[in-house]
Amino acid sequence: MNRRERWQPVLDAEVHRWKAKSYNQLVSELAEEQAYEVELEGKAYQVEVQLLEDTDRYVHVGIFVDNGSIPASFRPLSESFICDRPQS
């Protein structure tokens, strides 16, 4: 199993966690980029979550995972999703 395949479960879990949040939670929590460390099976992973776009219709969220090493951090594993703004 290569490095990126080992990162995939971490990315999947973080995407699931962030997708479960409401639009208002996302906007509030991502007013500034979030960067933190998670551990899986005794290994540490770096996670960054950013608000990529904030439009009048939706927010676009990006999630990036790597193992914290310099070469790996230049090309993290990533995924993004869109959360629609609630209609008034």
Residue pairs with C-beta under 8 A, 6 or more apart in sequence:
3 67
3 72
4 77
6 43
7 45
7 65
7 66
7 67
7 77
8 77
9 40
10 38
10 40
10 45
10 47
10 65
11 63
11 65
11 77
11 78
11 79
13 38
13 40
14 38
14 47
14 49
14 63
14 65
15 63
15 79
15 81
18 26
18 49
18 61
18 63
18 81
19 81
19 83
21 29
21 83
23 59
23 83
23 84
23 85
23 86
24 86
26 51
26 59
26 61
26 83
27 51
27 54
27 59
30 49
30 50
30 51
30 59
30 61
31 51
33 48
33 49
33 50
33 51
34 47
34 48
34 49
34 50
35 46
35 47
35 48
35 49
36 46
36 47
37 44
37 45
37 46
37 47
37 68
38 44
38 45
38 47
39 45
43 67
44 67
44 68
45 65
45 66
45 67
45 68
46 65
46 66
46 67
46 68
46 73
46 76
47 63
47 64
47 65
48 63
48 64
48 76
49 61
49 62
49 63
49 64
50 61
50 62
50 64
51 59
51 60
51 61
52 60
52 61
52 62
52 80
53 59
53 60
54 60
55 85
56 85
57 84
57 85
58 82
58 83
58 84
58 85
59 82
59 83
59 85
60 80
60 81
60 82
61 80
61 81
61 82
61 83
62 78
62 79
62 80
63 78
63 79
63 80
64 76
64 77
64 78
65 76
65 77
65 78
66 72
66 73
66 75
66 76
66 77
